[in-house]
Amino acid sequence: MQAVPVRPNAIPSVTHALRAVESLLLSSGQRTARRNAWNSVLEDRRRAKDRVEAEYVLEAAADRRS
């Protein structure tokens, strides 16, 4: 007979704890709005990074032509 491995309960992360507090304090509509706003911030950061990279590539191409 094999022993069944015992797994300790996972300790919730800070993110999970904050989401639990958020769900208690905010209505579902506010949670959705906050999550959408954060996703917009992340998308804006990604676009800004892409713009900087594109500018670098265009400047490098222009330097090669000179």
N, CA, C and O atoms as a CHARMM CRD file, in Angstrom:
* protein
*
  264
    1    1 MET  N      0.83600  -1.17700   0.00000 PROA 1      0.00000
    2    1 MET  CA     0.00000   0.00000   0.00000 PROA 1      0.00000
    3    1 MET  C      0.88800   1.25100   0.00000 PROA 1      0.00000
    4    1 MET  O      1.76000   1.40700   0.85400 PROA 1      0.00000
    5    2 GLN  N      0.64900   2.13300  -0.97000 PROA 2      0.00000
    6    2 GLN  CA     1.45700   3.33900  -1.08600 PROA 2      0.00000
    7    2 GLN  C      0.85700   4.46500  -0.25300 PROA 2      0.00000
    8    2 GLN  O     -0.36000   4.60000  -0.13200 PROA 2      0.00000
    9    3 ALA  N      1.74500   5.25900   0.31200 PROA 3      0.00000
   10    3 ALA  CA     1.28900   6.40000   1.09200 PROA 3      0.00000
   11    3 ALA  C      0.88500   7.52500   0.14700 PROA 3      0.00000
   12    3 ALA  O      1.56000   7.77700  -0.85100 PROA 3      0.00000
   13    4 VAL  N     -0.18600   8.17900   0.45400 PROA 4      0.00000
   14    4 VAL  CA    -0.65900   9.29900  -0.34900 PROA 4      0.00000
   15    4 VAL  C      0.09800  10.53800   0.10400 PROA 4      0.00000
   16    4 VAL  O      0.10900  10.85300   1.29400 PROA 4      0.00000
   17    5 PRO  N      0.73400  11.25100  -0.83500 PROA 5      0.00000
   18    5 PRO  CA     1.48100  12.44700  -0.43200 PROA 5      0.00000
   19    5 PRO  C      0.53100  13.51100   0.13300 PROA 5      0.00000
   20    5 PRO  O     -0.56400  13.72900  -0.38600 PROA 5      0.00000
   21    6 VAL  N      0.96700  14.14600   1.17700 PROA 6      0.00000
   22    6 VAL  CA     0.17500  15.19700   1.81000 PROA 6      0.00000
   23    6 VAL  C      0.65300  16.53600   1.27700 PROA 6      0.00000
   24    6 VAL  O      1.84100  16.85400   1.33300 PROA 6      0.00000
   25    7 ARG  N     -0.27200  17.30400   0.77000 PROA 7      0.00000
   26    7 ARG  CA     0.06300  18.62000   0.22900 PROA 7      0.00000
   27    7 ARG  C     -0.45100  19.68100   1.18600 PROA 7      0.00000
   28    7 ARG  O     -1.62800  19.68300   1.54800 PROA 7      0.00000
   29    8 PRO  N      0.42100  20.57000   1.58900 PROA 8      0.00000
   30    8 PRO  CA    -0.05600  21.64900   2.46800 PROA 8      0.00000
   31    8 PRO  C     -0.95700  22.59100   1.67700 PROA 8      0.00000
   32    8 PRO  O     -0.81600  22.73400   0.46300 PROA 8      0.00000
   33    9 ASN  N     -1.86700  23.21800   2.37100 PROA 9      0.00000
   34    9 ASN  CA    -2.73900  24.18800   1.70400 PROA 9      0.00000
   35    9 ASN  C     -1.89700  25.35500   1.20300 PROA 9      0.00000
   36    9 ASN  O     -0.99800  25.83600   1.89300 PROA 9      0.00000
   37   10 ALA  N     -2.20400  25.79000   0.00600 PROA 10     0.00000
   38   10 ALA  CA    -1.46000  26.90300  -0.58000 PROA 10     0.00000
   39   10 ALA  C     -1.77100  28.17900   0.19500 PROA 10     0.00000
   40   10 ALA  O     -2.91900  28.44700   0.54700 PROA 10     0.00000
   41   11 ILE  N     -0.73900  28.94600   0.44800 PROA 11     0.00000
   42   11 ILE  CA    -0.91600  30.23200   1.11200 PROA 11     0.00000
   43   11 ILE  C     -1.36700  31.22400   0.05700 PROA 11     0.00000
   44   11 ILE  O     -0.71700  31.36200  -0.97900 PROA 11     0.00000
   45   12 PRO  N     -2.46900  31.91600   0.30200 PROA 12     0.00000
   46   12 PRO  CA    -2.94700  32.85500  -0.71600 PROA 12     0.00000
   47   12 PRO  C     -1.94200  33.98200  -0.93500 PROA 12     0.00000
   48   12 PRO  O     -1.30300  34.46200   0.00100 PROA 12     0.00000
   49   13 SER  N     -1.82400  34.38100  -2.17200 PROA 13     0.00000
   50   13 SER  CA    -0.89400  35.45200  -2.50000 PROA 13     0.00000
   51   13 SER  C     -1.47700  36.80100  -2.09000 PROA 13     0.00000
   52   13 SER  O     -2.65400  36.90500  -1.74100 PROA 13     0.00000
   53   14 VAL  N     -0.65600  37.80300  -2.13600 PROA 14     0.00000
   54   14 VAL  CA    -1.11000  39.15300  -1.81500 PROA 14     0.00000
   55   14 VAL  C     -2.19800  39.57100  -2.79200 PROA 14     0.00000
   56   14 VAL  O     -3.16600  40.23000  -2.41100 PROA 14     0.00000
   57   15 THR  N     -2.03400  39.18100  -4.06000 PROA 15     0.00000
   58   15 THR  CA    -3.03200  39.52900  -5.07100 PROA 15     0.00000
   59   15 THR  C     -4.38500  38.93900  -4.72100 PROA 15     0.00000
   60   15 THR  O     -5.40900  39.61600  -4.81200 PROA 15     0.00000
   61   16 HSD  N     -4.38500  37.66700  -4.31700 PROA 16     0.00000
   62   16 HSD  CA    -5.64600  37.03300  -3.94500 PROA 16     0.00000
   63   16 HSD  C     -6.26700  37.71500  -2.72600 PROA 16     0.00000
   64   16 HSD  O     -7.48300  37.89600  -2.65500 PROA 16     0.00000
   65   17 ALA  N     -5.43100  38.08300  -1.78600 PROA 17     0.00000
   66   17 ALA  CA    -5.93600  38.75300  -0.58800 PROA 17     0.00000
   67   17 ALA  C     -6.54300  40.10900  -0.94000 PROA 17     0.00000
   68   17 ALA  O     -7.60600  40.46900  -0.43500 PROA 17     0.00000
   69   18 LEU  N     -5.86000  40.86100  -1.80900 PROA 18     0.00000
   70   18 LEU  CA    -6.38700  42.16400  -2.21100 PROA 18     0.00000
   71   18 LEU  C     -7.68500  42.03400  -2.99000 PROA 18     0.00000
   72   18 LEU  O     -8.59600  42.84400  -2.82200 PROA 18     0.00000
   73   19 ARG  N     -7.77300  41.03100  -3.83200 PROA 19     0.00000
   74   19 ARG  CA    -9.01700  40.81300  -4.57700 PROA 19     0.00000
   75   19 ARG  C    -10.16200  40.44300  -3.64300 PROA 19     0.00000
   76   19 ARG  O    -11.30400  40.84700  -3.86200 PROA 19     0.00000
   77   20 ALA  N     -9.85800  39.67600  -2.60400 PROA 20     0.00000
   78   20 ALA  CA   -10.89400  39.32000  -1.63600 PROA 20     0.00000
   79   20 ALA  C    -11.40100  40.56300  -0.91400 PROA 20     0.00000
   80   20 ALA  O    -12.60700  40.73300  -0.73500 PROA 20     0.00000
   81   21 VAL  N    -10.48000  41.43100  -0.50100 PROA 21     0.00000
   82   21 VAL  CA   -10.87700  42.67500   0.16100 PROA 21     0.00000
   83   21 VAL  C    -11.65800  43.55100  -0.80800 PROA 21     0.00000
   84   21 VAL  O    -12.66600  44.15300  -0.43900 PROA 21     0.00000
   85   22 GLU  N    -11.18600  43.61700  -2.04900 PROA 22     0.00000
   86   22 GLU  CA   -11.86400  44.41500  -3.06900 PROA 22     0.00000
   87   22 GLU  C    -13.29200  43.92300  -3.26700 PROA 22     0.00000
   88   22 GLU  O    -14.21200  44.73100  -3.38500 PROA 22     0.00000
   89   23 SER  N    -13.48400  42.62500  -3.30400 PROA 23     0.00000
   90   23 SER  CA   -14.82900  42.08700  -3.52600 PROA 23     0.00000
   91   23 SER  C    -15.75400  42.39500  -2.36200 PROA 23     0.00000
   92   23 SER  O    -16.96200  42.53000  -2.55400 PROA 23     0.00000
   93   24 LEU  N    -15.20900  42.50600  -1.16600 PROA 24     0.00000
   94   24 LEU  CA   -16.03100  42.86200  -0.01200 PROA 24     0.00000
   95   24 LEU  C    -16.40600  44.33600  -0.01300 PROA 24     0.00000
   96   24 LEU  O    -17.51400  44.69600   0.38600 PROA 24     0.00000
   97   25 LEU  N    -15.49400  45.18800  -0.45500 PROA 25     0.00000
   98   25 LEU  CA   -15.70100  46.62800  -0.36700 PROA 25     0.00000
   99   25 LEU  C    -16.41600  47.22700  -1.56900 PROA 25     0.00000
  100   25 LEU  O    -17.16000  48.19700  -1.42600 PROA 25     0.00000
  101   26 LEU  N    -16.20100  46.66600  -2.74000 PROA 26     0.00000
  102   26 LEU  CA   -16.73600  47.26800  -3.95200 PROA 26     0.00000
  103   26 LEU  C    -17.84400  46.41600  -4.55700 PROA 26     0.00000
  104   26 LEU  O    -17.83600  45.19000  -4.43900 PROA 26     0.00000
  105   27 SER  N    -18.77600  47.06800  -5.19200 PROA 27     0.00000
  106   27 SER  CA   -19.79000  46.32100  -5.91900 PROA 27     0.00000
  107   27 SER  C    -19.15800  45.73800  -7.17600 PROA 27     0.00000
  108   27 SER  O    -18.06100  46.13800  -7.56600 PROA 27     0.00000
  109   28 SER  N    -19.83000  44.81500  -7.79500 PROA 28     0.00000
  110   28 SER  CA   -19.25000  44.14800  -8.96600 PROA 28     0.00000
  111   28 SER  C    -19.00200  45.12800 -10.11100 PROA 28     0.00000
  112   28 SER  O    -18.03000  44.97300 -10.85000 PROA 28     0.00000
  113   29 GLY  N    -19.86200  46.13100 -10.26800 PROA 29     0.00000
  114   29 GLY  CA   -19.66400  47.11700 -11.33000 PROA 29     0.00000
  115   29 GLY  C    -18.40400  47.92900 -11.12200 PROA 29     0.00000
  116   29 GLY  O    -17.67900  48.21600 -12.07500 PROA 29     0.00000
  117   30 GLN  N    -18.14000  48.30300  -9.87400 PROA 30     0.00000
  118   30 GLN  CA   -16.93100  49.05600  -9.58200 PROA 30     0.00000
  119   30 GLN  C    -15.70100  48.19400  -9.79900 PROA 30     0.00000
  120   30 GLN  O    -14.68200  48.67300 -10.29700 PROA 30     0.00000
  121   31 ARG  N    -15.79100  46.92400  -9.42600 PROA 31     0.00000
  122   31 ARG  CA   -14.65200  46.02600  -9.64800 PROA 31     0.00000
  123   31 ARG  C    -14.34100  45.90900 -11.12100 PROA 31     0.00000
  124   31 ARG  O    -13.18000  45.96700 -11.52600 PROA 31     0.00000
  125   32 THR  N    -15.37700  45.74300 -11.92500 PROA 32     0.00000
  126   32 THR  CA   -15.18200  45.61500 -13.37000 PROA 32     0.00000
  127   32 THR  C    -14.57600  46.89100 -13.93700 PROA 32     0.00000
  128   32 THR  O    -13.66700  46.83000 -14.76600 PROA 32     0.00000
  129   33 ALA  N    -15.06800  48.04400 -13.50100 PROA 33     0.00000
  130   33 ALA  CA   -14.53500  49.31200 -13.98600 PROA 33     0.00000
  131   33 ALA  C    -13.06700  49.46400 -13.60100 PROA 33     0.00000
  132   33 ALA  O    -12.25500  49.91000 -14.41200 PROA 33     0.00000
  133   34 ARG  N    -12.72600  49.10000 -12.37900 PROA 34     0.00000
  134   34 ARG  CA   -11.33900  49.22000 -11.92700 PROA 34     0.00000
  135   34 ARG  C    -10.43900  48.28700 -12.72700 PROA 34     0.00000
  136   34 ARG  O     -9.34200  48.67300 -13.12900 PROA 34     0.00000
  137   35 ARG  N    -10.90100  47.06400 -12.95700 PROA 35     0.00000
  138   35 ARG  CA   -10.11400  46.10000 -13.72300 PROA 35     0.00000
  139   35 ARG  C     -9.94300  46.57400 -15.15700 PROA 35     0.00000
  140   35 ARG  O     -8.85900  46.44900 -15.72600 PROA 35     0.00000
  141   36 ASN  N    -11.01500  47.12200 -15.75300 PROA 36     0.00000
  142   36 ASN  CA   -10.92000  47.64400 -17.11900 PROA 36     0.00000
  143   36 ASN  C     -9.95900  48.82200 -17.19600 PROA 36     0.00000
  144   36 ASN  O     -9.19500  48.94600 -18.15400 PROA 36     0.00000
  145   37 ALA  N     -9.99700  49.68100 -16.19100 PROA 37     0.00000
  146   37 ALA  CA    -9.08900  50.82700 -16.17100 PROA 37     0.00000
  147   37 ALA  C     -7.63800  50.35900 -16.09900 PROA 37     0.00000
  148   37 ALA  O     -6.77800  50.89700 -16.79700 PROA 37     0.00000
  149   38 TRP  N     -7.36200  49.37400 -15.27200 PROA 38     0.00000
  150   38 TRP  CA    -5.99000  48.86500 -15.14400 PROA 38     0.00000
  151   38 TRP  C     -5.54200  48.22000 -16.44800 PROA 38     0.00000
  152   38 TRP  O     -4.39800  48.39700 -16.86700 PROA 38     0.00000
  153   39 ASN  N     -6.43300  47.47400 -17.09300 PROA 39     0.00000
  154   39 ASN  CA    -6.08400  46.87000 -18.37900 PROA 39     0.00000
  155   39 ASN  C     -5.79100  47.94800 -19.41900 PROA 39     0.00000
  156   39 ASN  O     -4.92200  47.76200 -20.27100 PROA 39     0.00000
  157   40 SER  N     -6.50100  49.06600 -19.36000 PROA 40     0.00000
  158   40 SER  CA    -6.23400  50.17700 -20.27600 PROA 40     0.00000
  159   40 SER  C     -4.86100  50.77800 -20.02000 PROA 40     0.00000
  160   40 SER  O     -4.14300  51.11900 -20.96000 PROA 40     0.00000
  161   41 VAL  N     -4.49700  50.90700 -18.75200 PROA 41     0.00000
  162   41 VAL  CA    -3.16900  51.42500 -18.41300 PROA 41     0.00000
  163   41 VAL  C     -2.09200  50.51300 -18.98600 PROA 41     0.00000
  164   41 VAL  O     -1.12500  50.98300 -19.58600 PROA 41     0.00000
  165   42 LEU  N     -2.26200  49.21100 -18.79800 PROA 42     0.00000
  166   42 LEU  CA    -1.27100  48.25700 -19.30900 PROA 42     0.00000
  167   42 LEU  C     -1.17600  48.31300 -20.82500 PROA 42     0.00000
  168   42 LEU  O     -0.08300  48.23100 -21.38500 PROA 42     0.00000
  169   43 GLU  N     -2.32200  48.45200 -21.49100 PROA 43     0.00000
  170   43 GLU  CA    -2.32900  48.53900 -22.95600 PROA 43     0.00000
  171   43 GLU  C     -1.65300  49.82400 -23.42500 PROA 43     0.00000
  172   43 GLU  O     -0.91800  49.80700 -24.41200 PROA 43     0.00000
  173   44 ASP  N     -1.89100  50.93900 -22.73300 PROA 44     0.00000
  174   44 ASP  CA    -1.22700  52.19800 -23.09100 PROA 44     0.00000
  175   44 ASP  C      0.28500  52.07300 -22.93400 PROA 44     0.00000
  176   44 ASP  O      1.03700  52.57700 -23.76800 PROA 44     0.00000
  177   45 ARG  N      0.73100  51.41400 -21.88600 PROA 45     0.00000
  178   45 ARG  CA     2.17100  51.21600 -21.68800 PROA 45     0.00000
  179   45 ARG  C      2.76000  50.37500 -22.81100 PROA 45     0.00000
  180   45 ARG  O      3.86200  50.64800 -23.28700 PROA 45     0.00000
  181   46 ARG  N      2.01600  49.34500 -23.23500 PROA 46     0.00000
  182   46 ARG  CA     2.50100  48.48400 -24.31700 PROA 46     0.00000
  183   46 ARG  C      2.61000  49.28000 -25.61500 PROA 46     0.00000
  184   46 ARG  O      3.58800  49.14800 -26.35000 PROA 46     0.00000
  185   47 ARG  N      1.59600  50.11100 -25.89500 PROA 47     0.00000
  186   47 ARG  CA     1.63000  50.92500 -27.10700 PROA 47     0.00000
  187   47 ARG  C      2.77400  51.92500 -27.07800 PROA 47     0.00000
  188   47 ARG  O      3.42200  52.15900 -28.09800 PROA 47     0.00000
  189   48 ALA  N      3.02300  52.51400 -25.92200 PROA 48     0.00000
  190   48 ALA  CA     4.12500  53.47300 -25.79800 PROA 48     0.00000
  191   48 ALA  C      5.45600  52.78200 -26.05000 PROA 48     0.00000
  192   48 ALA  O      6.32800  53.33600 -26.72000 PROA 48     0.00000
  193   49 LYS  N      5.61600  51.58800 -25.52300 PROA 49     0.00000
  194   49 LYS  CA     6.84600  50.82100 -25.75000 PROA 49     0.00000
  195   49 LYS  C      7.00000  50.50500 -27.23400 PROA 49     0.00000
  196   49 LYS  O      8.09700  50.61400 -27.78300 PROA 49     0.00000
  197   50 ASP  N      5.90100  50.11400 -27.88600 PROA 50     0.00000
  198   50 ASP  CA     5.94700  49.82300 -29.31800 PROA 50     0.00000
  199   50 ASP  C      6.32800  51.06200 -30.12500 PROA 50     0.00000
  200   50 ASP  O      7.08800  50.96400 -31.08800 PROA 50     0.00000
  201   51 ARG  N      5.79600  52.24600 -29.73400 PROA 51     0.00000
  202   51 ARG  CA     6.14100  53.47800 -30.43800 PROA 51     0.00000
  203   51 ARG  C      7.62400  53.78800 -30.32300 PROA 51     0.00000
  204   51 ARG  O      8.25800  54.18400 -31.30100 PROA 51     0.00000
  205   52 VAL  N      8.17800  53.61000 -29.13000 PROA 52     0.00000
  206   52 VAL  CA     9.60300  53.87600 -28.92600 PROA 52     0.00000
  207   52 VAL  C     10.43600  52.92300 -29.78000 PROA 52     0.00000
  208   52 VAL  O     11.40800  53.34200 -30.40800 PROA 52     0.00000
  209   53 GLU  N     10.06200  51.65300 -29.80600 PROA 53     0.00000
  210   53 GLU  CA    10.80400  50.68100 -30.61500 PROA 53     0.00000
  211   53 GLU  C     10.70500  51.00500 -32.09500 PROA 53     0.00000
  212   53 GLU  O     11.69300  50.89000 -32.82000 PROA 53     0.00000
  213   54 ALA  N      9.52800  51.40900 -32.55500 PROA 54     0.00000
  214   54 ALA  CA     9.35000  51.76200 -33.97200 PROA 54     0.00000
  215   54 ALA  C     10.17800  52.98700 -34.32200 PROA 54     0.00000
  216   54 ALA  O     10.78400  53.04000 -35.39200 PROA 54     0.00000
  217   55 GLU  N     10.21100  53.97000 -33.43500 PROA 55     0.00000
  218   55 GLU  CA    11.02100  55.17100 -33.67700 PROA 55     0.00000
  219   55 GLU  C     12.49500  54.80600 -33.78500 PROA 55     0.00000
  220   55 GLU  O     13.20500  55.34100 -34.63700 PROA 55     0.00000
  221   56 TYR  N     12.95900  53.90500 -32.93600 PROA 56     0.00000
  222   56 TYR  CA    14.35200  53.46200 -32.97200 PROA 56     0.00000
  223   56 TYR  C     14.67000  52.78600 -34.31200 PROA 56     0.00000
  224   56 TYR  O     15.71600  53.04400 -34.90800 PROA 56     0.00000
  225   57 VAL  N     13.77400  51.93100 -34.77400 PROA 57     0.00000
  226   57 VAL  CA    13.98800  51.22800 -36.04100 PROA 57     0.00000
  227   57 VAL  C     14.00600  52.22000 -37.20200 PROA 57     0.00000
  228   57 VAL  O     14.85100  52.12200 -38.09200 PROA 57     0.00000
  229   58 LEU  N     13.06700  53.17900 -37.19300 PROA 58     0.00000
  230   58 LEU  CA    13.03800  54.17000 -38.27500 PROA 58     0.00000
  231   58 LEU  C     14.27800  55.04700 -38.29100 PROA 58     0.00000
  232   58 LEU  O     14.80400  55.36800 -39.35700 PROA 58     0.00000
  233   59 GLU  N     14.74500  55.43600 -37.11200 PROA 59     0.00000
  234   59 GLU  CA    15.97400  56.23800 -37.05400 PROA 59     0.00000
  235   59 GLU  C     17.18900  55.44100 -37.53300 PROA 59     0.00000
  236   59 GLU  O     18.06300  55.98200 -38.21100 PROA 59     0.00000
  237   60 ALA  N     17.24200  54.15800 -37.17800 PROA 60     0.00000
  238   60 ALA  CA    18.35500  53.31300 -37.63400 PROA 60     0.00000
  239   60 ALA  C     18.33300  53.16000 -39.14300 PROA 60     0.00000
  240   60 ALA  O     19.38100  53.17700 -39.78800 PROA 60     0.00000
  241   61 ALA  N     17.13600  53.00900 -39.71400 PROA 61     0.00000
  242   61 ALA  CA    17.00800  52.87600 -41.17700 PROA 61     0.00000
  243   61 ALA  C     17.41300  54.18200 -41.85400 PROA 61     0.00000
  244   61 ALA  O     18.05900  54.15800 -42.90100 PROA 61     0.00000
  245   62 ALA  N     17.04300  55.31500 -41.27400 PROA 62     0.00000
  246   62 ALA  CA    17.39200  56.60100 -41.86000 PROA 62     0.00000
  247   62 ALA  C     18.90900  56.81300 -41.80400 PROA 62     0.00000
  248   62 ALA  O     19.48300  57.36400 -42.74300 PROA 62     0.00000
  249   63 ASP  N     19.55600  56.39400 -40.73800 PROA 63     0.00000
  250   63 ASP  CA    21.00500  56.53200 -40.62100 PROA 63     0.00000
  251   63 ASP  C     21.73400  55.68500 -41.65900 PROA 63     0.00000
  252   63 ASP  O     22.79100  56.08700 -42.14500 PROA 63     0.00000
  253   64 ARG  N     21.19700  54.53700 -42.00100 PROA 64     0.00000
  254   64 ARG  CA    21.84400  53.67100 -42.99500 PROA 64     0.00000
  255   64 ARG  C     21.81000  54.30700 -44.37500 PROA 64     0.00000
  256   64 ARG  O     22.74100  54.14200 -45.16300 PROA 64     0.00000
  257   65 ARG  N     20.72600  55.04100 -44.67100 PROA 65     0.00000
  258   65 ARG  CA    20.60200  55.67600 -45.98700 PROA 65     0.00000
  259   65 ARG  C     21.56700  56.83000 -46.15800 PROA 65     0.00000
  260   65 ARG  O     21.98700  57.14200 -47.27200 PROA 65     0.00000
  261   66 SER  N     21.91300  57.45600 -45.06000 PROA 66     0.00000
  262   66 SER  CA    22.79700  58.64100 -45.14800 PROA 66     0.00000
  263   66 SER  C     24.21100  58.25700 -45.47900 PROA 66     0.00000
  264   66 SER  O     25.07700  59.12500 -45.59000 PROA 66     0.00000
